[in-house]
Amino acid sequence: MAEDTRIVVGVSGSAGNLAALRRAVQEARLRNAVLVPVIAWTPVGGESTYRAAPVPRLAQLWAQAAQDRLDAAFARAFGGYPADVRVEPVVRRGETGPVLARLANRPGDLLVVGAGRRTPLRTLLQRGSVSRYCLAHAVCTVVAVPPTASVDTDAAGHDGRPALAAA
């Protein structure tokens, strides 16, 4: 295994993000690299609200909920964590874009993110996308994967093949 090669992938657990997760696993297999799936979380209400009235037990629950979403994303995409890839999951507190850009900090890293769907309403409401942030700030190569492949196969089995219908 190439110890200096990591495939860092942002995981949100959304249906559209599954394409990025699948691509990251493919890249890890092809490059014999370590897969670093990352899920970032922030306190409900934001950091400033939490600082005003911190509740450590709630922070622990939010971190555990993020870990559960990470595990569920792998269950949904593959039926669990792939056995043929070294996986080093990361649950980190913070905004997703900055967390990913800071973590994928080696020149040999590959950062895989979901590109997301661009609709007029989403464009209006969104401050800035994670993929745009990572493309602008990451020091490594960034691959932005469109969600279409995941949405098209969402009803398929976890390995991407069509699910068998019961007779």
N, C-alpha and C positions, 0 to 999 in steps of 0.2 A: 504494500500500500504506500502510495506517495504521501508521506507524513506531512509535507508542506502544502498539499493540495486539499482544500476544503470547498465543499459546495454548501453555501449558506443559502437557506431559503426562508422567506417570510411566510408564515402560516397564519391564516385567519380563521380557517374552518368553514369559509363560505364555499358554495358550490363552484363559483368562478375561480376560486383560488386552488382548487384541486388540480387544474392543468399545470400550474406552476410547481406544485408538489410532485406531480408525476414526472415532470421534466427534470426536476432536481435529482430525483432518484435515478433516472436514466443517466444523467451526467455523472453521478457518483459511481455508478456501475462502469460506465465507459472509461472514466479516468482513474478508477481504482482509488477513489478519494473518500474522505470522511464526509458524511452528510451531517450538516448542522441545521436542523430545523429550529426556527426561532419564532416564538410568539411573544408579542409585547402587550402589556396591559397598563392601563392607567386607572386610578381610583374613580369610582362613580362620582360625578360632579367635578372631576379634574383635580389636579395637584393643589391648586390654591385653596379649594374647598377643604381638601383633606388636611392641609397644613393648619387651617383654622380650627379644625376639630378632629385631630387624629384618633383613630381607633385601630390599634395594631391587629386585633383579631379580625376586623373586616379586611385589612390588607392581606392577611394570611388567606382568608376565604377567596378573595379576588385572585390571588396568585394561584391557588389550587384550581379555581374555575378555569383559568388560562391553561394550566397543565391538562385539565380534562378536555378542553377544546383541542389542544394539540394531539392528544391521544385519539380523540374521536376523528380528527381529520385523517390520521393514518389508518384508522379502522375503516373509514368510509372509502378511502382511495385504494387501500391494499389489503384490507382485512386485518391489519395490525402493522407493527414495524417490520420492515423487510429483514429477513435473516441473512441475506447475502451482502448487506451493506453495513459498515460501521456507522452507527447513528449516535450523535451526541446532542440530545435535545437541550434547548436553552429557553427558559422562561424569564423574561426580563421586564422590569417595570420601566415604562417610559413610552414616548410617542414612537410609533412603528418605524417611520423613516429614519430618524436619527439613531435608533437602536440598531437597525440593520446596517447602516453606513458605518457606525463605530465598530460593530462586531466583525464585519467583512473588511478587515483592515490590512490584510496581507496582499502583496501583489499577485501571488499565485491563487488567491481565492476567486471563486465565481459566485456572484450573488444572483439568485433567481427570485424574481418577484412577479406577482400577478399584475397584468396591465389594467385590468378592470374594464368595464363597459363605459363608454362615454355617451351619455345622453344629455340633452340640453338642460334638464332639471338638475342632474348630478353635477354638471359643469358649473351651474349657477350656485349650488349649495356647497360645493367642495372647496376648501381652502387651497388644497394642493394634494396631489396624489402621492402615495408612497413610492410608486415607480418613478415619478418625476424627481422626487427628492433624492432617491438613491442614484438615479442617473447623473444628477448634478453633484452629489457629494461623495460617493463611494470612490475609494482608491483602486478598486479592482474592476474587472469586467462585470457588467450587469446585463442580465438577460431579462427582458420584460415579456412575459408569456400571456397572450390574449386568452380570455376565458372560454372561447368557443369550443375548444376540444373537450373541456370538462363538462360544459353544459350539454353538449351533444351526447356524451356518454354517461351522464349522471344517472340515468336509469339502467345503465349496464352493470355487470358484475364488477367487483372491486379490482379485477385485473384488466378492465377495459373491454372485455368481451360481453356481448349481449347477455342479459340475464335470461335464464330459461323460465318459460312460463309453465305453471302447473297445469296439467291436463284435467 
